[in-house]
Structures are given as C-alpha cells and as structure tokens.
Amino acid sequence: MTNRILDFSAEAARLSARDEQLVIEQSGRLPQRIPLADIAVLIASHPHVRYSQAVLAGLLEHGGLFVTCDSRQAPRGMLLPLEGHSVQAERFRLQAAASEPFRKRVWQQIVRSKLRAQGRLLERLRGEDAGLRELASRVHSGDRGNFEAQGARRYWRRLFADSSFRRDIDAQDQNRFLNYGYAVLRAIVARALTSAGLHPTFGLHHSNRYNAFALADDLMEPFRPIVDERVVRLIGDGGATQPLGREQKSELIGALIGRFGAGGESRSLFDWLTRVASSLAAAYESGEKKIFLPEFGKIPRKPVVSEVLSRERRALSE
C-alpha cells in the first residue's frame, strides 16, 4: 500500500469507482485511474467535485479517509472507516474504561514530546528554543501546571517573529495555512488510530462533547511542528495574505509525505503514526501508561515524492 493524499481544489471533477480503482474525469483530459488501496486521504475542496456512493464505500473499505471542505476550501468534515481492526470492539471497551491516572500519564508524555518538538523547530529557525525543552522537563501528570499553554505563548511569537501573532482559526493570515495542514495531519492520525482498532472519539485530554476526533487531536500534538515549519517557509516566500491555493496546499501536503528520521530509522509519517497508535493500543491493554513517540531530526523542506493530484497529472503528461 502507498499513502497518497489527493486534493481536488483547482477545478471541477467527477469521481467514480470501478474495478477497485478511483476513476477521475475532468474536462479536456483523459480519465485517470488510481487504485483505491493506494489512497490514504481524499480531500474534496472544489465546490463542483462530484462523487458517487461507490467512491466513499470503496475508499473506506480500503482504509482511506474522505475530507470535505466548505466554500472557503477549509476542511470541515471527515469520514473514516467504522471497522479498522479485528479486535476493535475490545479495544473500544478498554478505551472507555481507561482510568484517569492512565490518561493523565499518557497526556504528560504527549505534552513533553510536543514542547521538545517545538523547541527543536525554534532552535533550527531562530537559533534558540525559548526555554521549551526546560519547560518540557517540568511537565507533571496531566500537565497540571499548564506548561503546554505557557509554551504556546513563547512559541508562536518566536515562530513567526511577530509578537502580535495569535492562533485564531478564523483569522485570514497564516492561520489559514495552519488550519489546512492540521486538518490533513488530523486525518492521517485518525486513519492510524482506526487501523490500530482504536476509536478517535475517546480522548486522553481533549474532551469536548461535540468533538468526534478527540483522541486524534491528542495524538497529533507532537507532530504539529511539521506543518508549522512549512507554513513559516510559505509566508516567508509569499506573505501571510497570499491565497490558500493549489500551490500552497501542495506544499503543505508535501510536508507530510516526506520521510522522517528518528532512532536511526527513516520512515514515512504514516509509518511512524502507525507505530504510535499501535503502542497506545498496547498501553490500553497492559495499563503501562507509556507510549512510543518518535523524536524527529531535521524536517525535510521538500517531499521525497509528491502525491498531490496536480503533480501526478503533470507527470502523466510528460
């Protein structure tokens, strides 16, 4: 299986499923076919993308996710498989029954890993980590000292070299790029969780009653700097008010499909997140309160292989 992320944002398309393949029809082009088993995430951004029930069913059957966007092409909904693992019913029960001490200990690890990742990124981009690694060492069970929030205040203003920057999902600046990148990352994490037989709703820390992906939001925290770095590069090249267009989306998706090194190994983000989700499933079963979280080295600026649909079309035409 490969892990393609397809974003239909530039023009109208008609999507159908035939012989275990996604068939893409667009005006003025020959139909293109992509095996459904190769697709990790399909994003429908353009308002005139048409798709059949067979596309959704086939995508989910092969473990892929479908993301739909609003009129501003911002991700707004996600469809994922109901059955992802042979023992998922048992794992759902373990998740629901997880004790508060267990959830707090795992959340402590996640916050520490996030702060260290943010510190490494600041060190690469700005020459110093703003004390985030030291903050990480002080995080206790459940982060009762709220060091995650303290770290955020230091992190954002240094990341963009702008003391006035605020993380605001409705702001029409670089927040738009962060929103899009995080939405794709969230889908990748949710896919890893379902493949490990875990339900993305049963969160460790995030617990909004209306959030169907609380666990995905928990587990993606240490990996957000992957998106953050690419957003810094984007606004450095084109400014914070440039449109969130095909080129920008291609860059953001490209950041997530490169290879990342940790512990002497180089793997795709999909592979690393599969290991993280599997370790969390094992922790639920054993009650050991410890999960695997990789510490990445330098994040590649460019993807090794672009799986963005527009680039695939160009390759086919050459």
Secondary structure, DSSP 8 states (H G I E B T S, - for coil): ---EEEEE-SS-EEEEEETTEEEEE-TTS--EEEEGGGEEEEEE-STTEEE-HHHHHHHHHTT-EEEEE-TTS-EEEEE--S---TTHHHHHHHHHH--HHHHHHHHHHHHHHHHHHHHHHHHHHHSS-TTHHHHHHT--GGGTT-HHHHHHHHHHHHHTT-TT----TT-SSTHHHHHHHHHHHHHHHHHHHHHTT--TTS-SS---TT-TTHHHHHHTGGGHHHHHHHHHHHHHHH-TTS---HHHHHHHHHHHSSEEEETTEEEEHHHHHHHHHHHHHHHHHH-----------S--SS-SS---HHHHHHHHH-
